[in-house]
Amino acid sequence: TAGDMASMAALVAEGIDAGALGFTTSRSLFHRTSEGALTPTITAGEEELASIARAMGKLGKGVIQLLDDFADTTAAGATEFAMLRRLVEASGRPLSFTLLDISIYPGRWQTLLREVERANRDGLPIRGQVAARPVAIMYGLELSFHPFSTCPSYREVANLPLEQKLTRLRDPALRARLLVEEPVYNNPNMLAFMRNVANMFVLGDPPDYTPPAEARLDARAAALGITPLELAYDLLVSGDGRTILFHPGANYSDCSDANMAAMLKHENTVMALGDGGAHYGLICDASYPTHALTYWTRDRQGERWPLAWTVQQLTDVPARTVGLLDRGRLAQGCKADLNVIDLDRLRVAAPHPVHNLPGGGRRLEQRAEGYRATIVGGTVTYRDGVFTGALPGRLVRGARGAPVG
């Protein structure tokens, strides 16, 4: 109702006035509750979003961010993107959105980039947020899902300790049942994705986020004369049962990073989307800054990018995107947040599950080597990866102006 929209707009304005950086929402069918139901934001009409945008416009501060499937996109344009333009026109506030090269939607990212270019030519500050490595889901016996976790017979072993689970899963009779059973899950998008084993890889340690096509499970299975599903099963129960299957869903079409590179290099995008907490047992992308520094500047086959440029994309550009002008660069008066890095030693280890959330909840943790020191506000918080005990960080309220002088 109109009253509902007025209340939502007032709450957002109150939050931003108190120090929130902006307003964000999701318009993606992939975002579901743990029971598989669509999140409520998917049904939000344009007028709901416009009422919030107008309230932000009256305040004159805050950024808008969203995720959208852009399902109506064609080579000629994107109707849904036109709504983003109207939100920026109504608010005068900058907007950014998740920009992905999704292999099942070839060319969509190019259409959206053209729309972004046109919007900026028209004076509308819209940016695409681009992940610095393939956007992927990870599967394993200790993680939230794997290709057999929604099969009825898997319930028999789902809650067993790993060693007992492995013993049962290695039983040829249970293996045969799980290979032929139809999975049951109330999120059809997720179900289709987790059963698409042909396009998965073994992540390995150190992890390879841009593996070659011949390492994909369909290619490996063909060489062995078995099905990809059989290979996936055998890999999951091999060794100590901690194999992680890595499934790129975006930014790695045809096992190539070329489209991702084109998006990252575009002047109207920002390196972003490091998922460090929203999907505890599925995704661990908080390490993407380390990956960006190693892969794009040091390890990539082919063109590599200048280190200084990559550092700027990780610091200065995102800070300005959200209105934090007092950090992100080495300058008099700016916040003294620094990393001292031994670039030759810099690497990330494979992610692994830990149970240190409230109530023993699981999350994925990933370690890095090569950071000699991390300095926050001039205080050393880590030396060679070891926490010093210092906690100098403070709550940031709202956008920050550039230092004077």
SVG drawing of the C-alpha trace seen along z (x, -y; Angstrom):
<svg xmlns="http://www.w3.org/2000/svg" viewBox="-2 -23 61 76">
<polyline fill="none" stroke="black" stroke-width="0.4" points="0.0,0.0 1.0,-3.6 1.3,-3.7 3.7,-0.6 5.8,-2.3 6.0,-5.5 7.0,-3.6 9.8,-1.8 11.0,-5.0 11.1,-6.6 13.0,-3.6 15.6,-3.8 16.0,-7.5 16.3,-7.1 19.0,-4.4 21.0,-6.5 20.7,-9.6 22.1,-7.5 25.1,-6.4 24.1,-3.6 26.0,-3.8 22.9,-3.1 20.1,-0.7 20.5,2.7 18.1,5.3 17.8,8.5 15.7,9.2 17.1,12.6 15.3,15.9 18.5,17.6 18.1,16.0 15.9,18.3 15.3,19.0 16.8,22.2 13.4,23.8 13.6,22.9 11.0,20.1 11.7,17.0 12.9,14.0 10.3,11.4 12.2,8.7 11.6,10.5 8.0,9.2 8.9,5.6 7.4,3.4 9.2,0.5 7.1,-2.0 8.3,-0.5 11.9,-0.9 11.2,-4.4 9.7,-5.6 12.9,-4.5 15.0,-6.2 13.1,-9.4 13.6,-9.5 17.3,-9.1 17.2,-11.9 15.6,-14.2 18.4,-13.4 21.0,-13.9 23.2,-11.0 23.5,-7.2 24.1,-4.7 21.8,-2.2 22.9,1.4 21.1,4.4 21.2,7.8 19.0,8.5 18.7,11.5 17.9,9.1 15.9,12.0 14.3,9.7 17.7,8.8 18.1,9.2 20.9,8.0 18.9,4.8 18.7,3.9 17.3,4.6 13.9,3.4 14.8,4.1 17.8,1.8 15.5,-1.0 14.1,-0.8 17.5,-1.3 17.9,-4.4 14.6,-5.7 15.7,-5.0 18.8,-7.1 16.8,-9.8 14.3,-9.9 17.0,-10.0 20.1,-11.6 22.0,-8.9 24.7,-6.6 23.7,-3.0 25.7,0.2 24.5,3.7 26.0,7.2 27.4,7.7 28.2,11.2 29.1,13.2 26.7,16.1 27.5,18.9 23.8,19.9 23.1,16.3 25.8,15.5 26.3,11.9 24.1,10.5 27.1,8.9 27.9,7.0 24.4,5.7 24.4,4.5 27.8,2.8 26.5,0.9 23.5,-0.2 25.9,-1.3 28.0,-3.3 24.8,-5.0 23.6,-5.8 26.9,-7.5 26.9,-9.4 23.5,-10.7 24.8,-11.8 23.5,-8.8 26.1,-7.4 25.6,-3.6 28.4,-1.1 28.6,2.7 30.1,4.7 32.4,7.4 33.9,10.3 37.7,10.6 37.5,14.4 34.9,16.9 31.7,16.8 31.5,20.4 29.7,22.7 31.7,25.3 30.4,28.7 31.7,31.3 30.7,33.9 31.4,31.3 29.8,28.4 26.2,27.3 25.5,29.3 27.0,31.7 25.5,33.5 24.0,36.3 23.0,34.4 19.3,34.1 18.9,37.7 16.5,39.6 19.0,42.3 21.6,39.8 19.4,38.9 20.6,42.2 24.1,40.9 23.7,37.1 24.2,36.5 27.0,39.1 30.5,38.0 32.7,37.8 34.6,41.1 31.4,43.1 29.8,41.3 32.7,42.3 32.5,45.9 28.8,46.0 29.2,44.1 31.9,46.5 29.5,49.4 28.9,50.4 25.1,50.9 24.6,47.4 26.8,46.0 24.6,47.7 21.4,46.4 22.6,42.8 23.8,42.8 20.3,43.6 18.1,41.8 16.3,38.6 17.2,35.8 14.4,33.9 14.7,30.2 12.4,27.2 14.8,24.8 14.8,25.8 17.6,23.4 19.9,24.7 19.0,28.3 19.8,28.0 23.1,26.3 24.3,28.8 23.5,31.7 25.3,30.2 28.5,32.2 29.8,32.1 30.9,28.5 32.6,29.0 36.3,29.2 38.3,30.3 39.4,27.1 42.7,28.5 45.2,27.0 46.5,24.5 43.2,23.7 43.0,23.2 40.2,20.8 40.8,20.8 41.3,24.5 41.8,25.7 38.9,27.4 40.6,30.8 40.4,30.7 36.6,30.5 34.7,33.5 33.1,34.3 36.5,34.4 38.1,36.5 35.1,38.9 35.2,39.4 38.9,40.3 38.1,42.9 35.0,44.3 32.6,43.5 29.9,40.8 30.6,37.4 28.2,38.3 30.2,41.5 33.4,39.5 31.9,36.9 30.8,39.6 34.2,41.3 36.0,38.0 33.9,37.0 34.5,40.3 38.2,40.5 41.1,39.9 40.0,38.3 36.6,37.2 37.5,33.5 37.6,33.1 35.9,29.8 34.2,29.7 34.3,26.3 31.5,25.2 31.9,21.8 28.6,20.4 29.7,17.1 32.8,15.2 34.3,18.4 32.5,19.0 34.2,21.7 36.8,22.0 38.1,18.6 38.7,15.5 38.6,13.1 35.1,11.8 35.8,11.3 38.9,9.4 36.9,7.1 34.4,6.3 37.0,5.7 39.0,3.3 35.9,1.2 35.9,-2.3 32.3,-2.0 32.8,1.1 34.2,1.7 36.0,4.9 33.7,6.3 31.4,9.1 33.7,10.8 31.1,13.1 32.6,13.7 29.5,14.6 26.2,14.7 26.5,18.4 28.6,19.9 29.0,23.4 28.8,22.8 31.0,19.8 34.2,18.3 35.1,15.3 36.5,13.0 39.9,14.0 39.4,12.4 41.7,9.4 44.6,11.8 43.6,13.7 43.4,10.4 46.9,9.4 48.4,12.9 46.5,13.9 46.0,10.7 49.4,9.2 51.7,12.3 50.4,15.7 48.0,15.2 49.0,16.8 49.0,13.9 48.4,10.3 49.0,9.2 48.0,6.0 50.2,3.4 50.3,4.0 49.6,0.3 46.5,0.4 45.2,3.5 45.8,2.1 43.8,-1.0 40.9,1.2 40.9,2.9 41.1,-0.3 40.5,-3.7 37.8,-2.8 35.5,-0.9 36.0,-3.5 34.8,-6.2 32.0,-4.1 30.4,-4.0 31.3,-7.6 34.3,-6.9 36.6,-9.6 38.9,-9.6 40.5,-6.2 41.7,-4.1 44.8,-6.0 48.1,-7.1 47.5,-10.8 47.9,-13.3 44.9,-13.1 43.6,-9.8 43.0,-6.8 46.2,-4.8 45.0,-1.4 47.8,0.5 49.0,4.0 52.8,4.7 53.0,7.6 55.7,10.0 54.4,10.4 56.6,13.4 55.2,15.4 51.6,14.2 49.1,17.1 45.8,18.4 45.3,21.9 42.2,24.0 39.2,23.1 38.2,25.5 35.1,25.7 35.3,24.6 32.6,24.6 33.1,21.3 29.9,19.4 27.4,19.1 25.9,22.5 28.8,24.2 27.6,23.1 29.8,23.9 31.5,21.5 34.3,21.7 37.7,20.2 40.6,19.5 44.1,18.6 46.6,16.5 50.4,16.2 52.6,13.3 51.0,10.5 53.9,9.2 51.8,6.7 48.2,5.4 47.9,1.8 44.5,0.3 44.4,-3.4 48.2,-3.4 48.1,-0.4 49.5,3.0 46.8,5.7 48.5,8.7 52.2,9.6 52.9,12.5 49.3,13.6 49.3,13.6 46.8,11.4 48.5,8.9 45.5,8.3 45.0,4.7 41.5,3.7 41.7,0.1 38.7,0.3 35.8,-1.9 32.2,-2.2 32.0,-4.2 28.8,-6.3 27.9,-7.3 29.9,-8.8 33.1,-10.5 34.5,-13.6 37.9,-13.9 40.6,-15.2 41.3,-18.9 44.8,-20.1"/>
</svg>
